Amino acid sequence: MTEEQIGKITHFFPHIPAGVIELEKEVKVGDTIHIKGHTTDLTQTVDSMQIDNKPVQAGKKGDDVAIKLKERVRINDEVFKVTQ
């Protein structure tokens, strides 16, 4: 498996829990992402995402997408798309 950096975390909402990713490359619902940081190491499938509180199926370069997460992440954690 290979990983390609697609963005970084810019916000985290612990009460939801969800994170906002500032995208450098496209990501779609169903993709597997890996979030890495000093204390973060989370791999999960993107089940749903939103842009401006509206559900979307994909985000492109320059978008800020919100994704529900299984664990806490931190601002500036790097986000990678995992490919076969």
C-alpha positions in Angstrom: 0.0 0.0 0.0 1.1 3.5 -0.7 0.2 6.9 0.7 -0.1 10.3 -0.9 -0.5 13.4 1.1 -3.8 15.1 0.4 -3.9 17.8 3.1 -3.7 18.8 6.7 -6.1 19.2 9.7 -7.1 22.8 10.3 -9.8 22.3 13.0 -11.1 19.6 15.3 -14.5 19.5 17.0 -14.4 17.1 20.0 -18.1 17.1 20.7 -19.0 15.7 17.2 -16.1 14.4 16.8 -15.0 15.7 13.4 -12.0 17.3 11.7 -11.7 19.8 9.0 -9.1 19.0 6.3 -7.6 21.7 4.0 -7.3 19.7 0.8 -4.2 19.8 -1.5 -5.7 16.9 -3.6 -9.0 15.2 -4.2 -10.7 12.9 -1.6 -14.0 11.0 -2.0 -16.4 9.2 0.2 -15.2 5.6 0.4 -11.4 6.5 0.3 -9.2 5.3 3.1 -7.2 8.0 4.8 -4.3 8.0 7.3 -3.9 10.9 9.7 -0.4 11.3 11.2 1.0 13.7 13.7 3.2 13.8 16.9 0.6 11.9 18.9 -1.9 10.9 16.1 -1.9 7.7 14.0 -5.4 7.1 12.7 -6.5 5.1 9.6 -10.1 5.0 8.6 -12.5 5.0 5.7 -14.3 8.3 4.8 -17.9 7.5 5.5 -19.3 11.0 4.9 -18.0 14.5 4.4 -19.4 18.0 4.3 -18.5 21.4 2.8 -20.2 24.4 4.4 -22.6 22.0 6.4 -23.8 20.4 3.2 -23.1 16.7 2.4 -20.8 16.1 -0.6 -19.4 12.9 -2.2 -16.0 14.4 -3.0 -13.7 17.4 -2.2 -11.1 18.9 -4.5 -7.9 20.9 -4.1 -8.6 24.1 -2.1 -11.7 22.8 -0.4 -12.1 22.6 3.4 -14.0 19.4 4.1 -15.3 18.2 7.4 -15.1 14.5 8.1 -16.4 12.5 11.1 -13.5 10.8 12.9 -13.1 7.8 15.2 -10.4 9.5 17.4 -9.1 12.9 18.4 -6.8 14.6 15.9 -4.8 17.8 16.2 -4.3 20.9 14.1 -1.5 20.5 11.5 -1.7 16.7 11.5 -1.0 15.5 8.0 -3.7 13.6 6.0 -2.8 10.9 3.5 -4.9 8.9 1.1 -4.1 5.2 1.2 -4.0 3.4 -2.2 -3.4 -0.2 -3.1 
